[in-house]
Amino acid sequence: MNPFDHRCNRLDENLMNWSQLAVKPYDKRTVDPYTRTRVILMNGAEFENVWFSHQFSRHCDNGDTRRALALIRREEQQQQKLISALKPANENMLEHTIGYEQLAVDLTACLAKREPDPYVKAALDFALLEDFDHLYRYANLLDMENGIHAERLVGGYTEVMPGRPTISEHRYPFDSIKKPIDSKTAKLETALCVGVITAAEQQTMNFYMNLSGSYPNDHGRALYREIGMIEEQHVSHYGSLMDVNCTWLEVLLMHQYTECYLYYSCMETETDPAIKQVWEMLFRQELCHLAEAAKLLFKEEKKEYQQVVGEGEFPPPLRLESNIDYVRSVLSGTVQTTASRESYAQVSALEPDADFFRYQGIVNKETASVPSHHVIDEHIHRLGEDYRFETAPNPIEELRSRVTDNVDVGRKANAAQTAAIPSF
């Protein structure tokens, strides 16, 4: 499908009234896990576009362009409010968080499996293990506080077990900055990938930033605070991959194209008929936003959309699905990997005075006080062992214990045996 081939209504005909925004939420007891994650994904895509539009407007001196942005932004605010209303009120913070982390795991894996750029794929694989571990930490808090097993929420599609331990994920800020792509030479799939994963991780960061101060007890507040810091690293990590040489209007077009592609993917893969209708309606609206972005690009810079996205034909739809074997393969090969400036390295290859160890010594000086570790310890203390959902033993032998939380893997040399990593 080529979204530029579709005719659009007048832009302001997309504005909705309050009744149209009050959609029926999904039923948390029967919803397909990937319907829940699609709702989270599209909420994040809209959030990214709204905030990009604000930043563009604040750096633009053209009143006509600012007014066009304001109209698109108002409609995207409405789209975001409609999508947000699909979450039922009886789905608590931790249940919703499990959806966030399942999305992070399976979206990252799906993108990595099809990513043609080895450098971008390595970035995805690296952060994948960290979101995988976050799912395990939150699932243990959910079991301990609500007696709910996360395997029911993830539908058995995503395993719940340790990945690269969260304690090992804290790195010096310089190591979060990677090399940007060049969208003039990169494949369209790569540019889409970077935009999609950055928006998804940014939404998770924002969600945890707010929950870290509003969760009703200290266990939860501390865990959201710690993992929220890792999500900030992930936003820096993925955001640094974005092309830094595009103009504001080129980026606007790419944002709108990405949204169109995601709505197209959602409506092509959705299994809930009512929510499929929502995706179809929002896709039609988004086509108008894309057409307006193309008009602005030509009007202000005399550039055709083909200079940004080629002919515009969508890649195959992005399909959220189970990735158990893929995650296991990445875990078995790279759990001892850390970031090292624009590349990656085995922890054992770092110099003793490396920034990674220095930063670990600052933030994780007292292991027992690290929230992600404390939650597992507390679950073991109360219930005798940690909570997991595994289809087979963890591929890393050092992470198989149900009565001890390993705090060495990923941050100490030779704490686990893994395969060689790619170098860049």
Secondary structure, DSSP 4 states (H G I P E B T S, - for coil): --GGGS----GGGG---HHHH-PPPP-TTT--HHHHHHHHHHHHHHHHHHHHHHHHHHT---HHHHHHHHHHHHHHHHHHHHHHTTS-TTS-HHHHHHHHHHHHHHHHHHHHHH---HHHHHHHHHHHHHHHHHHHHHHHHHHHHH---HHHHTTTSS-BS--S-GGGG---GGGG--PPP-TTTS-HHHHHHHHHHHHHHHHHHHHHHHHHHHSSSHHHHHHHHHHHHHHHHHHHHHHTTS-SS--HHHHHHHHHHHHHHHHHHHHHH---HHHHHHHHHHHHHHHHHHHHHHHHHHHHH---THHHHTT-PPPSPP-----HHHHHHHHHHHTTEEEETTEEEEGGGS-TT-HHHHHHHHHTSSGGG-HHHHHHHHHHHHHSS---B-SSS-SSGGG--SS----STTTSTTSS--------
